[in-house]
Amino acid sequence: MAILVLDKRKKPLMPCSEKRARLLLERDRATGLPVITSSGGRTKYNRQRLGIPKTHALDAACVGPVTATTPGMCPP
């Protein structure tokens, strides 16, 4: 499994193995960020449940667990 790692300047490094990623984190050479994966079905479900129109940018906001929208997020 390849893992994407960011360096301390938040620049992406090349995908690496789990062992290499753990080593970079232990040596304080990288930053670990949580990653959420989701399906297109979940995105569509979130979009329809919240009444959000289908656009590329708004679809990106509907990936993963979404509980609410912020005012002004969706155009009238």
N, C-alpha and C positions, 0 to 999 in steps of 0.2 A: 504494500500500500504506500502510495506517495503522499507526503505531507507538505503543505505549503507553509513556509516559515517567513516571518518578517524580521529584519535586523533591527537594531536599536534605533535607527533613523526612520523606521517604518517602511523601508524599501523591501519589496519581495525578493527572497532568495530563490534559487532553483529548487524545484520539488526534491525532497530527500526522503530517506527511509525513516521509520520511527526511531530507530537507534540513533541516527545522526541528529534528528530533531531534538531528542532528549539530551544528547550531549551538548548541543548548542545552547539549550535552555539552562543546563547545569553550569556551563561556563559563562553565563550571563552575556551571551553573544546574540541572543534572539529574544523576541517577545512572543508569548503565547496568547492568542486571541480565540475566543469561542467561535465555533463554526456551526451553523444550523443548516441542515439540508431539508428539502421539502419537495413535494411533487407538484406537477402542474394542476392536478386535481385539487390539492389543498389550496393552491393559489386562487383557483377559480372559485372554490367554496368561500374563501375569505372575501373575495371581491364581491360576489353576489350577496352574501350575508350582510355586508356593510353598505351595499348600494354604491359601490365605487365603479366608475366607468372604465372600460378596457382601454388602457394605453400602456405603452412600454414602461414608462416611469412609474405609473401607479401599480402596475403588475409587480414591479420590483418591490414596492412597499408592502405588498400582500403576501410575500413569501414567508413561510413558517408560521409560528403562533402569533396571531394578531387579535387583539381584544377590542380596539377602538381606533378611531381616526381623530386627528386634531382639526380644529376649526380652520377652514381655508385650504385644507389639503386637496379637496376635490372641487373643481370649478362647478358653478351652478348649472 
